[in-house]
Amino acid sequence: MTQPPLDRVEHACAELARAGQPVTFTAVATRAGLGRATLYRNPQIRAVIDEHRARQADARTLSGLAAEISHLRTALEAVAGNVRQHEERLRRLERRAERKLQNDQPVTNLNDLGY
């Protein structure tokens, strides 16, 4: 089954950016297997390409790099928050398992610990 055109364009833009190649309508059309006219006529598709082009241009400026660093910092903080939640959950499970084992109760799976 083929992907919708918008998904194909997103994928093509991402591939071009990863490869360090310029995101142009011609290159995206070739990679996505669509006609350039389709890219220009569809406002959603055109907006996606324009966004990738702007991002690529911003990446070469100090303000673009600062924005990327800020974005990465925010993403890293979110991941760290998830890690903290998982660590706390593991500690709770370990405490429950330890209490059960001290009371000679079997622990064979998470259901035995109330999860």
C-alpha positions in Angstrom: 0.0 0.0 0.0 1.4 3.4 -0.9 1.8 6.2 1.5 -0.4 9.4 1.2 1.4 12.1 -0.7 1.9 14.3 2.4 3.7 11.4 4.2 5.8 10.8 1.2 6.8 14.4 1.0 7.7 14.5 4.8 9.8 11.4 4.3 11.6 12.8 1.2 12.3 16.1 3.0 13.7 14.3 6.0 15.9 12.1 3.8 17.3 15.1 1.9 18.0 16.9 5.2 19.8 13.9 6.7 21.9 13.5 3.5 22.8 17.2 3.7 21.2 17.9 0.4 19.2 21.0 -0.3 15.4 20.6 0.0 14.2 21.8 -3.3 10.8 21.1 -5.0 12.6 19.2 -7.8 14.5 17.0 -5.3 11.4 16.3 -3.2 9.3 15.5 -6.2 11.9 13.0 -7.4 12.3 11.3 -4.0 8.5 11.3 -3.3 7.6 10.1 -6.7 5.2 13.0 -7.3 5.1 15.7 -9.9 6.4 19.2 -9.1 3.0 20.7 -10.0 1.4 18.5 -7.2 3.8 19.9 -4.7 3.2 23.5 -5.7 -0.6 23.2 -6.0 -1.3 21.5 -2.6 -1.0 24.1 0.1 -0.3 21.5 2.9 2.5 19.9 0.9 3.9 23.2 -0.1 3.9 24.3 3.6 5.8 21.2 4.6 8.5 21.8 2.0 8.7 25.5 2.9 9.1 24.5 6.6 11.9 22.1 5.8 13.6 24.7 3.6 13.4 27.3 6.3 14.7 24.9 8.9 17.6 24.0 6.6 18.4 27.7 6.1 18.1 28.5 9.9 20.5 25.6 10.7 23.3 27.7 9.1 22.7 30.7 11.4 23.6 31.3 15.0 20.0 32.0 15.9 19.0 28.8 14.1 21.6 26.9 16.1 20.4 28.5 19.3 16.8 27.6 18.5 17.9 24.0 17.8 19.8 23.8 21.1 16.8 25.1 23.0 14.6 22.6 21.3 17.0 19.7 22.1 17.3 20.9 25.7 13.5 20.8 26.1 13.4 17.4 24.6 16.2 16.2 26.9 14.4 17.5 29.9 11.2 15.6 28.9 13.2 12.4 28.5 14.9 12.9 31.9 11.5 13.4 33.5 10.3 10.1 32.0 13.5 8.4 33.2 12.9 9.7 36.8 9.3 8.4 36.7 10.4 5.0 35.6 13.2 4.9 38.2 10.7 5.7 40.9 8.3 3.1 39.6 11.1 0.5 39.7 12.0 1.5 43.3 8.4 1.0 44.4 8.2 -2.4 42.7 11.5 -3.4 44.3 10.2 -2.4 47.7 7.0 -4.3 47.2 8.9 -7.4 46.0 11.3 -7.2 49.0 8.4 -6.9 51.5 6.6 -9.9 49.8 9.7 -12.0 49.9 10.4 -11.1 53.5 6.9 -12.4 54.3 7.6 -15.6 52.3 5.1 -14.6 49.7 5.9 -15.7 46.1 6.6 -13.1 43.5 6.5 -14.5 40.0 5.2 -11.5 38.0 4.1 -7.8 38.2 0.6 -8.9 39.1 1.9 -10.3 42.4 3.1 -6.7 43.2 -0.2 -5.0 42.4 0.6 -3.9 38.9 
